Amino acid sequence: MADITASTALRDFIAGRLSTAGGSYMWATLHSDTANITAASTYAASGIDELTTANGYTAGGQALTPIVNTNGVLDVPNAQWTTGAGETLTAACGCLWINSSDTITGAALVCLEDNSQVASNGGTMTLSNTNNITIPTPA
């Protein structure tokens, strides 16, 4: 029996499932510590040291719309939070989460940006998507 090789159609199917139209939803969150976040983490309102609602950040994160191009590349827009006058927003890290339903609770961790940032007095904090996720085209 011949080996079965995954097809471009399979890649496109997987990529399509990762898009909002395919039933995937993504969020970006900010956290005060990375100690309780692991590769197996799922989003919960407690236990992951998420920042509370204050200084331009809203607990529960910012919803993002994942974009999948025809080459199987998943792109996620940057998330931004802007402080008000006299406010300071400090985060130890940012996380990207994905779920198959339109709720962040129970969403799986996609990646963690372990880069402390501070924004203050009307400044903006950005969680940048610098590395797109590519679903490889089979050989």
C-alpha positions, -999 to +999 in steps of 0.1 A: +000+000+000+013+035-009+020+061+017-006+088+020+008+124+016-012+153+030-025+176+003-027+213-003-065+209+002-058+196+037-035+226+044-062+250+032-089+232+052-068+235+084-060+272+076-097+279+070-107+264+104-083+289+120-101+319+105-131+335+122-153+324+093-142+288+100-152+290+136-120+302+154-118+332+177-087+349+191-079+373+219-049+391+232-044+396+270-018+413+292-003+398+324+017+409+354+037+377+356+046+347+334+050+321+362+016+305+359+014+304+321+026+272+304+022+258+269-008+238+282-026+269+297-062+277+289-077+310+297-094+314+331-104+346+349-080+337+377-047+319+382-029+334+352-020+368+366-040+388+340-041+425+346-073+440+360-094+466+343-075+498+347-052+523+329-065+516+294-067+478+297-099+457+301-097+423+318-108+396+294-086+408+266-091+423+232-108+403+205-088+399+173-098+387+139-074+360+125-066+363+088-056+333+068-041+339+033-042+314+004-007+301+012-018+288+046-003+317+066-022+327+097-018+364+105-032+381+136-034+419+138-015+437+165-034+445+198-031+479+213-041+496+246-038+533+252-035+549+286-052+581+297-036+612+310-017+604+343-022+566+339+005+540+337+000+505+322+027+479+330+027+443+317+053+415+321+039+397+291+012+394+265-007+362+254-026+352+223-055+328+228-077+308+205-111+291+210-137+274+188-165+295+204-169+332+208-158+333+244-123+336+258-130+313+288-114+280+281-094+294+251-061+276+244-028+295+246-013+301+211+018+321+222+033+342+249+053+374+242+076+376+272+086+412+268+079+436+297+063+469+285+052+502+301+030+528+286+020+560+304+003+594+302-016+587+269+010+563+255+002+531+237+012+495+245+013+472+215+013+434+214+029+428+180+025+397+159+060+395+145+059+358+136+030+346+115+020+309+118+025+290+086+007+258+079+032+241+056+022+229+021+029+192+019+057+180-003 
